[in-house]
């Protein structure tokens, strides 16, 4: 997974001119949740990918341009769906509170 740095997830080695990045953090009460899973669902709701959060609550996906949904699952929390739009050359930064 990605390394954490002060101020967010490191993008070292990522060619943003060729990538659409969706990344962020999962928080509970302002604290990172390192035991969550974030799923990437396409515009029809179909499962595309899933990643566990890092100990700092961070996650990252590389996606095609378009509308996506991030579905966050964590112990003792309701499922949270968060809409996000990806575009090549940009970083969609998302904070998800559970």
C-alpha positions in Angstrom: 0.0 0.0 0.0 1.0 3.7 0.0 3.3 5.2 2.5 2.1 7.9 4.9 3.8 11.3 5.1 2.9 14.4 7.1 0.1 16.1 5.3 -1.2 13.0 3.5 -0.4 10.0 1.4 2.9 10.2 -0.6 2.5 10.5 -4.4 6.2 9.8 -5.1 6.5 7.8 -8.3 2.9 8.5 -9.5 2.7 10.1 -13.0 -0.4 12.2 -12.5 -0.5 13.1 -16.2 -1.5 9.5 -16.8 -3.5 8.6 -13.7 -6.8 9.4 -12.1 -6.2 9.1 -8.4 -8.9 8.6 -5.7 -7.4 8.7 -2.2 -8.2 9.7 1.3 -8.6 8.7 4.9 -11.2 7.0 7.0 -11.8 8.6 10.4 -13.9 7.9 13.5 -14.3 10.8 15.9 -11.4 12.5 14.1 -9.1 9.5 14.6 -7.8 7.3 11.8 -9.4 3.9 11.3 -6.8 1.3 10.3 -9.3 -1.6 10.4 -11.6 -0.5 7.6 -12.0 -1.6 4.0 -12.9 0.8 1.2 -14.5 -0.6 -2.0 -14.6 1.1 -5.3 -17.9 0.7 -7.1 -18.6 1.8 -10.7 -21.5 4.0 -11.7 -23.8 1.0 -11.8 -22.9 -0.1 -8.3 -20.7 -3.0 -9.5 -17.7 -3.9 -7.4 -14.4 -3.0 -9.0 -11.8 -3.1 -6.3 -11.2 -3.1 -2.5 -8.3 -2.0 -0.3 -7.7 -2.1 3.5 -6.9 1.2 5.1 -3.4 1.7 6.4 -2.8 2.2 10.2 -3.2 5.9 9.5 -6.7 5.2 7.9 -5.4 6.0 4.4 -6.4 4.4 1.1 -5.8 4.9 -2.6 -7.3 3.8 -5.9 -6.2 4.4 -9.5 -9.4 4.6 -11.6 -10.8 5.5 -15.0 -12.4 8.9 -15.6 -15.9 9.2 -14.3 -18.3 8.8 -11.4 -17.5 6.3 -8.7 -18.8 5.3 -5.2 -16.5 4.5 -2.3 -18.2 2.0 0.1 -16.5 2.0 3.5 -16.9 -1.0 5.8 -15.5 -1.0 9.3 -16.1 -2.9 12.6 -18.9 -1.3 14.7 -19.9 1.2 12.0 -22.6 1.5 9.5 -21.7 1.1 5.8 -20.9 4.6 4.3 -21.2 5.3 0.6 -19.4 8.3 -0.7 -19.7 9.6 -4.3 -16.5 10.7 -6.0 -15.5 11.8 -9.5 -12.1 10.7 -11.0 -10.3 12.5 -13.8 -6.9 11.8 -15.3 -4.4 14.3 -14.1 -6.2 15.0 -10.8 -6.4 13.7 -7.3 -9.8 13.2 -5.8 -9.0 13.6 -2.1 -11.8 12.2 0.2 -12.2 12.1 4.0 -14.7 9.6 5.1 -16.2 9.8 8.6 -17.8 6.7 10.1 
